[in-house]
Amino acid sequence: MDLDITKMSDVARLEHKRQLSDALSERDIAETALQQATKRYEVGVLSGPEKDAAEIRYQRAVTRVKDLEAIAAGKPAGAAEPKIMDSTFSIAPGETVVIGTSRVKGEQALIALLTAATRPRGTR
């Protein structure tokens, strides 16, 4: 069901506005938490999974804001930005990961190769 804010009742519009305000606040809080988690991870006092959880919380908050803004603009939620490719993977130094899609708009495909390089010995 597509929502159209212009067809909502006054109560529904106020509720949407409240939800958007809450979502913006949550996004800002999550962004600050992510920045702090990143700093703590970089100095070694926070584990990778804890930093990843902060990243996921922030991304979910951003998505919620985009969905609510899309509804306010008369677009369906979730249609704000189509993704070409979305992938999560683990990689170790020296490994190469291949990710791809088939048939992006017609007969074209998109393939990405990522190799985790190591720093040569003796360089800083």
PyMOL CGO cylinders between C-alpha atoms (Angstrom):
from pymol import cmd
from pymol.cgo import CYLINDER

trace = [
    CYLINDER, 0.00, 0.00, 0.00, 1.50, 3.32, -1.12, 0.3, 1, 1, 1, 1, 1, 1,
    CYLINDER, 1.50, 3.32, -1.12, 0.99, 6.18, 1.28, 0.3, 1, 1, 1, 1, 1, 1,
    CYLINDER, 0.99, 6.18, 1.28, 0.26, 9.67, 0.01, 0.3, 1, 1, 1, 1, 1, 1,
    CYLINDER, 0.26, 9.67, 0.01, 0.74, 12.32, 2.68, 0.3, 1, 1, 1, 1, 1, 1,
    CYLINDER, 0.74, 12.32, 2.68, -1.64, 14.69, 0.88, 0.3, 1, 1, 1, 1, 1, 1,
    CYLINDER, -1.64, 14.69, 0.88, -4.44, 12.15, 1.34, 0.3, 1, 1, 1, 1, 1, 1,
    CYLINDER, -4.44, 12.15, 1.34, -3.74, 11.56, 5.03, 0.3, 1, 1, 1, 1, 1, 1,
    CYLINDER, -3.74, 11.56, 5.03, -5.91, 12.94, 7.79, 0.3, 1, 1, 1, 1, 1, 1,
    CYLINDER, -5.91, 12.94, 7.79, -4.54, 15.73, 9.94, 0.3, 1, 1, 1, 1, 1, 1,
    CYLINDER, -4.54, 15.73, 9.94, -3.90, 13.22, 12.72, 0.3, 1, 1, 1, 1, 1, 1,
    CYLINDER, -3.90, 13.22, 12.72, -2.01, 10.91, 10.34, 0.3, 1, 1, 1, 1, 1, 1,
    CYLINDER, -2.01, 10.91, 10.34, 0.09, 13.82, 9.01, 0.3, 1, 1, 1, 1, 1, 1,
    CYLINDER, 0.09, 13.82, 9.01, 0.97, 14.85, 12.57, 0.3, 1, 1, 1, 1, 1, 1,
    CYLINDER, 0.97, 14.85, 12.57, 1.91, 11.26, 13.40, 0.3, 1, 1, 1, 1, 1, 1,
    CYLINDER, 1.91, 11.26, 13.40, 4.09, 11.09, 10.27, 0.3, 1, 1, 1, 1, 1, 1,
    CYLINDER, 4.09, 11.09, 10.27, 5.77, 14.35, 11.26, 0.3, 1, 1, 1, 1, 1, 1,
    CYLINDER, 5.77, 14.35, 11.26, 6.40, 12.98, 14.78, 0.3, 1, 1, 1, 1, 1, 1,
    CYLINDER, 6.40, 12.98, 14.78, 7.84, 9.75, 13.38, 0.3, 1, 1, 1, 1, 1, 1,
    CYLINDER, 7.84, 9.75, 13.38, 10.12, 11.67, 11.02, 0.3, 1, 1, 1, 1, 1, 1,
    CYLINDER, 10.12, 11.67, 11.02, 11.33, 13.86, 13.89, 0.3, 1, 1, 1, 1, 1, 1,
    CYLINDER, 11.33, 13.86, 13.89, 12.02, 10.76, 16.00, 0.3, 1, 1, 1, 1, 1, 1,
    CYLINDER, 12.02, 10.76, 16.00, 13.80, 9.07, 13.08, 0.3, 1, 1, 1, 1, 1, 1,
    CYLINDER, 13.80, 9.07, 13.08, 16.01, 12.12, 12.47, 0.3, 1, 1, 1, 1, 1, 1,
    CYLINDER, 16.01, 12.12, 12.47, 16.92, 12.19, 16.16, 0.3, 1, 1, 1, 1, 1, 1,
    CYLINDER, 16.92, 12.19, 16.16, 17.67, 8.46, 16.17, 0.3, 1, 1, 1, 1, 1, 1,
    CYLINDER, 17.67, 8.46, 16.17, 19.82, 8.86, 13.04, 0.3, 1, 1, 1, 1, 1, 1,
    CYLINDER, 19.82, 8.86, 13.04, 21.84, 11.65, 14.68, 0.3, 1, 1, 1, 1, 1, 1,
    CYLINDER, 21.84, 11.65, 14.68, 22.31, 9.62, 17.87, 0.3, 1, 1, 1, 1, 1, 1,
    CYLINDER, 22.31, 9.62, 17.87, 23.32, 6.54, 15.84, 0.3, 1, 1, 1, 1, 1, 1,
    CYLINDER, 23.32, 6.54, 15.84, 25.77, 8.60, 13.80, 0.3, 1, 1, 1, 1, 1, 1,
    CYLINDER, 25.77, 8.60, 13.80, 27.46, 9.92, 16.94, 0.3, 1, 1, 1, 1, 1, 1,
    CYLINDER, 27.46, 9.92, 16.94, 27.58, 6.41, 18.40, 0.3, 1, 1, 1, 1, 1, 1,
    CYLINDER, 27.58, 6.41, 18.40, 29.11, 5.09, 15.17, 0.3, 1, 1, 1, 1, 1, 1,
    CYLINDER, 29.11, 5.09, 15.17, 31.79, 7.79, 15.18, 0.3, 1, 1, 1, 1, 1, 1,
    CYLINDER, 31.79, 7.79, 15.18, 32.66, 6.94, 18.79, 0.3, 1, 1, 1, 1, 1, 1,
    CYLINDER, 32.66, 6.94, 18.79, 32.64, 3.21, 18.05, 0.3, 1, 1, 1, 1, 1, 1,
    CYLINDER, 32.64, 3.21, 18.05, 34.93, 3.72, 15.06, 0.3, 1, 1, 1, 1, 1, 1,
    CYLINDER, 34.93, 3.72, 15.06, 37.42, 5.67, 17.17, 0.3, 1, 1, 1, 1, 1, 1,
    CYLINDER, 37.42, 5.67, 17.17, 37.31, 3.05, 19.94, 0.3, 1, 1, 1, 1, 1, 1,
    CYLINDER, 37.31, 3.05, 19.94, 37.75, 0.26, 17.36, 0.3, 1, 1, 1, 1, 1, 1,
    CYLINDER, 37.75, 0.26, 17.36, 40.75, 2.01, 15.80, 0.3, 1, 1, 1, 1, 1, 1,
    CYLINDER, 40.75, 2.01, 15.80, 42.57, 2.14, 19.15, 0.3, 1, 1, 1, 1, 1, 1,
    CYLINDER, 42.57, 2.14, 19.15, 41.68, -1.45, 19.97, 0.3, 1, 1, 1, 1, 1, 1,
    CYLINDER, 41.68, -1.45, 19.97, 39.21, -1.05, 22.82, 0.3, 1, 1, 1, 1, 1, 1,
    CYLINDER, 39.21, -1.05, 22.82, 36.14, -2.15, 20.86, 0.3, 1, 1, 1, 1, 1, 1,
    CYLINDER, 36.14, -2.15, 20.86, 35.62, -5.42, 19.01, 0.3, 1, 1, 1, 1, 1, 1,
    CYLINDER, 35.62, -5.42, 19.01, 34.74, -5.68, 15.33, 0.3, 1, 1, 1, 1, 1, 1,
    CYLINDER, 34.74, -5.68, 15.33, 31.24, -7.07, 15.99, 0.3, 1, 1, 1, 1, 1, 1,
    CYLINDER, 31.24, -7.07, 15.99, 30.45, -4.17, 18.34, 0.3, 1, 1, 1, 1, 1, 1,
    CYLINDER, 30.45, -4.17, 18.34, 31.57, -1.66, 15.70, 0.3, 1, 1, 1, 1, 1, 1,
    CYLINDER, 31.57, -1.66, 15.70, 29.53, -3.56, 13.08, 0.3, 1, 1, 1, 1, 1, 1,
    CYLINDER, 29.53, -3.56, 13.08, 26.45, -3.34, 15.31, 0.3, 1, 1, 1, 1, 1, 1,
    CYLINDER, 26.45, -3.34, 15.31, 26.87, 0.43, 15.53, 0.3, 1, 1, 1, 1, 1, 1,
    CYLINDER, 26.87, 0.43, 15.53, 27.17, 0.59, 11.72, 0.3, 1, 1, 1, 1, 1, 1,
    CYLINDER, 27.17, 0.59, 11.72, 24.01, -1.50, 11.26, 0.3, 1, 1, 1, 1, 1, 1,
    CYLINDER, 24.01, -1.50, 11.26, 22.07, 0.68, 13.71, 0.3, 1, 1, 1, 1, 1, 1,
    CYLINDER, 22.07, 0.68, 13.71, 23.15, 3.80, 11.83, 0.3, 1, 1, 1, 1, 1, 1,
    CYLINDER, 23.15, 3.80, 11.83, 22.27, 2.33, 8.42, 0.3, 1, 1, 1, 1, 1, 1,
    CYLINDER, 22.27, 2.33, 8.42, 18.82, 1.29, 9.66, 0.3, 1, 1, 1, 1, 1, 1,
    CYLINDER, 18.82, 1.29, 9.66, 18.23, 4.79, 11.03, 0.3, 1, 1, 1, 1, 1, 1,
    CYLINDER, 18.23, 4.79, 11.03, 19.27, 6.34, 7.70, 0.3, 1, 1, 1, 1, 1, 1,
    CYLINDER, 19.27, 6.34, 7.70, 16.93, 3.97, 5.83, 0.3, 1, 1, 1, 1, 1, 1,
    CYLINDER, 16.93, 3.97, 5.83, 14.03, 4.86, 8.14, 0.3, 1, 1, 1, 1, 1, 1,
    CYLINDER, 14.03, 4.86, 8.14, 14.57, 8.59, 7.53, 0.3, 1, 1, 1, 1, 1, 1,
    CYLINDER, 14.57, 8.59, 7.53, 14.73, 8.04, 3.76, 0.3, 1, 1, 1, 1, 1, 1,
    CYLINDER, 14.73, 8.04, 3.76, 11.52, 5.99, 3.84, 0.3, 1, 1, 1, 1, 1, 1,
    CYLINDER, 11.52, 5.99, 3.84, 9.65, 8.65, 5.82, 0.3, 1, 1, 1, 1, 1, 1,
    CYLINDER, 9.65, 8.65, 5.82, 10.98, 11.41, 3.57, 0.3, 1, 1, 1, 1, 1, 1,
    CYLINDER, 10.98, 11.41, 3.57, 9.91, 9.41, 0.50, 0.3, 1, 1, 1, 1, 1, 1,
    CYLINDER, 9.91, 9.41, 0.50, 6.38, 9.13, 1.91, 0.3, 1, 1, 1, 1, 1, 1,
    CYLINDER, 6.38, 9.13, 1.91, 6.34, 12.90, 2.51, 0.3, 1, 1, 1, 1, 1, 1,
    CYLINDER, 6.34, 12.90, 2.51, 7.35, 13.38, -1.14, 0.3, 1, 1, 1, 1, 1, 1,
    CYLINDER, 7.35, 13.38, -1.14, 4.53, 11.11, -2.32, 0.3, 1, 1, 1, 1, 1, 1,
    CYLINDER, 4.53, 11.11, -2.32, 6.82, 8.21, -3.25, 0.3, 1, 1, 1, 1, 1, 1,
    CYLINDER, 6.82, 8.21, -3.25, 6.56, 4.67, -1.90, 0.3, 1, 1, 1, 1, 1, 1,
    CYLINDER, 6.56, 4.67, -1.90, 8.82, 3.90, 1.06, 0.3, 1, 1, 1, 1, 1, 1,
    CYLINDER, 8.82, 3.90, 1.06, 11.94, 1.99, 0.10, 0.3, 1, 1, 1, 1, 1, 1,
    CYLINDER, 11.94, 1.99, 0.10, 12.01, 3.49, -3.38, 0.3, 1, 1, 1, 1, 1, 1,
    CYLINDER, 12.01, 3.49, -3.38, 14.28, 6.39, -2.51, 0.3, 1, 1, 1, 1, 1, 1,
    CYLINDER, 14.28, 6.39, -2.51, 17.49, 4.97, -4.05, 0.3, 1, 1, 1, 1, 1, 1,
    CYLINDER, 17.49, 4.97, -4.05, 17.65, 1.79, -6.11, 0.3, 1, 1, 1, 1, 1, 1,
    CYLINDER, 17.65, 1.79, -6.11, 20.83, -0.20, -5.48, 0.3, 1, 1, 1, 1, 1, 1,
    CYLINDER, 20.83, -0.20, -5.48, 22.90, -1.56, -8.33, 0.3, 1, 1, 1, 1, 1, 1,
    CYLINDER, 22.90, -1.56, -8.33, 24.72, -4.07, -6.14, 0.3, 1, 1, 1, 1, 1, 1,
    CYLINDER, 24.72, -4.07, -6.14, 24.60, -4.85, -2.44, 0.3, 1, 1, 1, 1, 1, 1,
    CYLINDER, 24.60, -4.85, -2.44, 26.99, -7.36, -0.91, 0.3, 1, 1, 1, 1, 1, 1,
    CYLINDER, 26.99, -7.36, -0.91, 28.65, -8.16, 2.39, 0.3, 1, 1, 1, 1, 1, 1,
    CYLINDER, 28.65, -8.16, 2.39, 31.71, -10.37, 2.57, 0.3, 1, 1, 1, 1, 1, 1,
    CYLINDER, 31.71, -10.37, 2.57, 34.85, -11.12, 4.55, 0.3, 1, 1, 1, 1, 1, 1,
    CYLINDER, 34.85, -11.12, 4.55, 38.30, -10.96, 3.03, 0.3, 1, 1, 1, 1, 1, 1,
    CYLINDER, 38.30, -10.96, 3.03, 41.80, -11.72, 4.33, 0.3, 1, 1, 1, 1, 1, 1,
    CYLINDER, 41.80, -11.72, 4.33, 45.08, -10.22, 3.09, 0.3, 1, 1, 1, 1, 1, 1,
    CYLINDER, 45.08, -10.22, 3.09, 46.06, -11.78, -0.23, 0.3, 1, 1, 1, 1, 1, 1,
    CYLINDER, 46.06, -11.78, -0.23, 42.55, -13.01, -1.07, 0.3, 1, 1, 1, 1, 1, 1,
    CYLINDER, 42.55, -13.01, -1.07, 40.42, -11.83, -3.98, 0.3, 1, 1, 1, 1, 1, 1,
    CYLINDER, 40.42, -11.83, -3.98, 36.64, -11.67, -3.78, 0.3, 1, 1, 1, 1, 1, 1,
    CYLINDER, 36.64, -11.67, -3.78, 34.45, -11.61, -6.89, 0.3, 1, 1, 1, 1, 1, 1,
    CYLINDER, 34.45, -11.61, -6.89, 30.93, -10.20, -6.62, 0.3, 1, 1, 1, 1, 1, 1,
    CYLINDER, 30.93, -10.20, -6.62, 28.57, -9.48, -9.43, 0.3, 1, 1, 1, 1, 1, 1,
    CYLINDER, 28.57, -9.48, -9.43, 25.13, -9.11, -10.90, 0.3, 1, 1, 1, 1, 1, 1,
    CYLINDER, 25.13, -9.11, -10.90, 23.75, -10.35, -14.15, 0.3, 1, 1, 1, 1, 1, 1,
    CYLINDER, 23.75, -10.35, -14.15, 21.68, -8.27, -16.50, 0.3, 1, 1, 1, 1, 1, 1,
    CYLINDER, 21.68, -8.27, -16.50, 21.71, -4.78, -15.11, 0.3, 1, 1, 1, 1, 1, 1,
    CYLINDER, 21.71, -4.78, -15.11, 19.35, -3.04, -17.56, 0.3, 1, 1, 1, 1, 1, 1,
    CYLINDER, 19.35, -3.04, -17.56, 19.30, -5.36, -20.52, 0.3, 1, 1, 1, 1, 1, 1,
    CYLINDER, 19.30, -5.36, -20.52, 22.32, -7.41, -21.44, 0.3, 1, 1, 1, 1, 1, 1,
    CYLINDER, 22.32, -7.41, -21.44, 24.89, -5.62, -19.28, 0.3, 1, 1, 1, 1, 1, 1,
    CYLINDER, 24.89, -5.62, -19.28, 26.35, -7.20, -16.15, 0.3, 1, 1, 1, 1, 1, 1,
    CYLINDER, 26.35, -7.20, -16.15, 28.35, -5.70, -13.32, 0.3, 1, 1, 1, 1, 1, 1,
    CYLINDER, 28.35, -5.70, -13.32, 31.26, -7.56, -11.76, 0.3, 1, 1, 1, 1, 1, 1,
    CYLINDER, 31.26, -7.56, -11.76, 33.60, -6.25, -9.07, 0.3, 1, 1, 1, 1, 1, 1,
    CYLINDER, 33.60, -6.25, -9.07, 36.93, -7.80, -8.10, 0.3, 1, 1, 1, 1, 1, 1,
    CYLINDER, 36.93, -7.80, -8.10, 38.45, -6.81, -4.79, 0.3, 1, 1, 1, 1, 1, 1,
    CYLINDER, 38.45, -6.81, -4.79, 41.89, -7.98, -3.69, 0.3, 1, 1, 1, 1, 1, 1,
    CYLINDER, 41.89, -7.98, -3.69, 43.09, -7.34, -0.16, 0.3, 1, 1, 1, 1, 1, 1,
    CYLINDER, 43.09, -7.34, -0.16, 46.69, -6.29, -0.69, 0.3, 1, 1, 1, 1, 1, 1,
    CYLINDER, 46.69, -6.29, -0.69, 49.32, -6.32, 1.99, 0.3, 1, 1, 1, 1, 1, 1,
    CYLINDER, 49.32, -6.32, 1.99, 51.85, -3.59, 2.51, 0.3, 1, 1, 1, 1, 1, 1,
    CYLINDER, 51.85, -3.59, 2.51, 55.33, -4.56, 1.21, 0.3, 1, 1, 1, 1, 1, 1,
    CYLINDER, 55.33, -4.56, 1.21, 57.90, -5.18, 3.96, 0.3, 1, 1, 1, 1, 1, 1,
    CYLINDER, 57.90, -5.18, 3.96, 60.04, -2.18, 4.84, 0.3, 1, 1, 1, 1, 1, 1,
    CYLINDER, 60.04, -2.18, 4.84, 57.50, 0.49, 3.91, 0.3, 1, 1, 1, 1, 1, 1,
    CYLINDER, 57.50, 0.49, 3.91, 55.58, 2.65, 6.33, 0.3, 1, 1, 1, 1, 1, 1,
]
cmd.load_cgo(trace, "trace")
